[in-house]
């Protein structure tokens, strides 16, 4: 996100924003896969996530907890 804020031109800002959005979508799919396929079967208190919005909110929550 820092690259988007430090962009000099509009074209560079748009390019960095698109790359950031692709990264967020990829990370969301990856986190959903990891959560549902590896953590849920082995830890009984975790429940599977069903939507990408839930997965995105899970990622935000984990990032906030990490701080």
C-alpha positions in Angstrom: 0.0 0.0 0.0 2.9 2.3 0.6 3.9 2.0 -3.1 0.4 3.3 -4.0 0.8 6.3 -1.8 4.3 7.1 -3.0 3.5 6.9 -6.7 4.5 9.9 -8.7 2.2 9.7 -11.7 -1.4 8.7 -12.1 -0.4 5.8 -14.3 2.0 4.5 -11.7 -0.6 4.9 -9.0 -3.2 3.0 -10.9 -0.7 0.2 -11.7 0.3 -0.1 -8.0 -3.3 -0.1 -6.9 -4.2 -2.9 -9.3 -1.2 -4.9 -8.1 -2.3 -4.4 -4.5 -5.8 -5.4 -5.3 -4.6 -8.6 -7.0 -2.4 -9.4 -4.0 -5.3 -8.9 -1.6 -7.6 -11.2 -3.6 -4.8 -13.8 -3.9 -4.1 -13.6 -0.2 -7.8 -14.0 0.6 -8.1 -17.2 -1.5 -4.9 -18.6 0.0 -6.0 -17.8 3.6 -9.4 -19.4 2.9 -7.7 -22.6 1.6 -5.3 -22.7 4.6 -8.1 -22.1 7.1 -10.6 -24.6 5.7 -8.1 -27.4 4.7 -5.5 -27.3 7.4 -6.7 -25.7 10.6 -10.4 -26.6 10.7 -10.0 -30.4 10.5 -7.3 -30.4 13.2 -8.6 -27.8 15.7 -12.1 -28.5 16.7 -13.0 -25.0 17.9 -12.4 -23.4 14.5 -15.3 -23.3 12.1 -14.9 -23.2 8.3 -15.3 -19.8 6.5 -17.8 -19.8 3.7 -17.3 -16.5 1.9 -14.4 -14.4 0.7 -15.7 -11.5 2.8 -15.5 -13.6 5.9 -12.0 -14.6 4.9 -11.0 -11.0 4.3 -12.4 -10.0 7.7 -10.5 -12.9 9.3 -7.3 -11.6 7.7 -7.9 -8.1 9.0 -8.6 -9.5 12.5 -5.4 -11.6 12.4 -3.4 -8.6 11.3 -4.9 -6.4 14.0 -4.2 -9.1 16.6 -0.6 -9.3 15.4 -0.1 -5.6 16.1 
